[in-house]
Amino acid sequence: MKKLLALLLCLAFVCLSVSVFAEEKAATQAEQTITGKIEKKGEAVILKATDTEYTITGQDLTALVDKEVKVTGVVTEKTIAATQVEEVVVKK
């Protein structure tokens, strides 16, 4: 009985630790908004910002090739998991 209780306490601790770790990771992956031009590079659609080229996932942006856009999403290295895309109207 004591072994079962100890096992259940260990399992509860592990579950709590995993939950806290997941919340911390989600908090560090806040969305960012990056402005740039959508370009086609091979089969990939990329956002060419002033300093970096980002691969876009989560949305099909082929209709916006050669247009300036603001892409909002979670950025990891050189990839944006897009949640929102807005075309930027360039005033002449």
N, C-alpha and C positions, 0 to 999 in steps of 0.2 A: 504494500500500500504506500509506503514512504517513497519507494522508487517511482511509482506512478505519479505521485504528487510532485516529486522533483522533476520528472520528465515534463509534466504539464507546465510547471513554472518556467522551465527552460524554453519550451515551445512558445509560451506567451512572451517571454523576453525577446526571442528571435523575431517574432511577428511584429512586436513593437519597434524593434530596431530597424527592420526593413521599412516599415511605414514612415518613420522619421527620416531615414535616408532618402526615400522617394520624394518626400515633401521638400527636403533641402535641395535635391537635384532639380525639381520643377521650379523652385524659386530662382535658381541660378540661370535658368533658361528663359528669361523674360524676352518678350517680343521686342524687336527693333524695327525701325523703318529706314530703308535705304533707297536713295534716289539714284537713277541711272537710266541707261538706254538698253532696251531689250534687243538682243542679237541672237542669231542662229549660228551655232558652232557645231558643225557636223549634225548629229541627231539631237543634240542638246540645245535647249533654249537657256540663254544666260542673261544675267543682268550685269552690264558693264558700268561699274561705278568709277569714280575718279581714281581710286587707288587699287581696286580689286575687281576681279570677275567672279561672280557667284552663279552656281548652278541653282536653278529654281525647281523645287518639288512642290507637290500639293495642288498645283493649278496648271492648266494648259494655257500658255501665254503666246502661242504661235500667232494669234491674230494681232498681237501688239509688237511684232518684230519691227525694228527701226523707229520705235516711239519711246519718248521719255515717260517713265513711270515712277511711282513710289510703291515699293513692295514692303509690306509689313509681315513679319513672321519670326520664327526662331532661327537664329543664325548659329550654325556649327561649322567652324573652320571656313570653308568657301562654299557652303550650301545654305540656302534659305528655304525653310519649310513655310511656304507662303500661306498666309491666312487671309490677306486682303491685298488687292492690287488696284491702284488708282492711276489713271493716265494723267500726266502733267501737261497742262495746256501751256505751250510756249507762246508768249505774247510777242508780236513783231512790231 
